[in-house]
Amino acid sequence: MLRRKKKIGNEAAGYLFIAPYYLFFIYMLLLPILNTVINSFTNYDLYEKRDFVGLRNYVDLIHDSLFIQALGNTLFYSVLYIIPSMGLGLLLALLLSNEGKGFKFFRAAFYIPYVISMVCASTIWMWIFDPANGILNQILKVFGRPGGTWLKDPDIAMYCVVFVSVWKSLGYCMLINLSGIKGIPGYLYEAAQLDGANRFQRFIHITLPQLSSTTFFLFITSCISSFNVFEQVNVLTAGGPLNKTTTIVHQIYTRGFTQFKMGYASAMSVVLLLIVSIITLVNFKYGNQGKDIDIG
């Protein structure tokens, strides 16, 4: 009986210690999500209106050409962002995985942009891309090349936004991949060398399979990050030109806090939540398949 009471007391103490986290989770995450779902069925305008309108907001979304364009822009951005950031991050990790002189400096140099806030980074690049006095056009003029309008050009504005995002996240992808590489047992490479495997074969048959969990983690976080892109769009282009860079989150912000259609913006948020949840579930089901090591 005494042992049972002690066990119950220990369990109660454990629940008491984790209670603040769950209270924070419920108050700061779960309740706002539920409130957003409820608002998506109303005409809430941040002030007085909050009448139930049923599925009208969702029906309007289907016929909203600007939202459809924002969805397409977000998907386009995601493809352009995820592949280069993960690929270049892995390449940097491989190049900087040694412990030679100067390698720590380059690791820190590539990681520093990730520490800077996205607003600050976007502001810096906005000055660089400035068509009148930007350093990029000044450099092009030195080499006798004409400058560009960059962020004002509908054909290349999205590529500029993606470039800034990849530049900022590159250090993070490098660091995560570097951590995964450091965790690969050295005897695997030694055995492969004894079997006559060259460097490329060791990379294909050892490094990549051993990094499958790391790659899976980076892919999930990159997907979520790409669908939530906002700061760089808002600072660099404000969704323009010609709505070529507007994204789902940018439309949520515009409709909710500029046009005061919070009910409609909540419906957009629910759709975004469903998209991200489906992508995450699909990746958890099919994306984290382990691979056997084959060095033959």
TAKA-V334751 format. One record per helix or strand of 3 or more residues. SS is the DSSP state (helix for helix, strand for strand). FROM is the first residue (numbers start at 1). TO is the last residue. If there is no record, write none. Layout:
BEGIN
ss/from/to
SS/FROM/TO
SS/FROM/TO
END
This chain:
BEGIN
ss/from/to
helix/2/39
helix/56/62
helix/65/95
helix/103/115
helix/118/128
helix/135/142
helix/150/152
helix/157/182
helix/186/194
helix/199/210
helix/212/227
helix/231/236
helix/248/258
helix/262/286
END
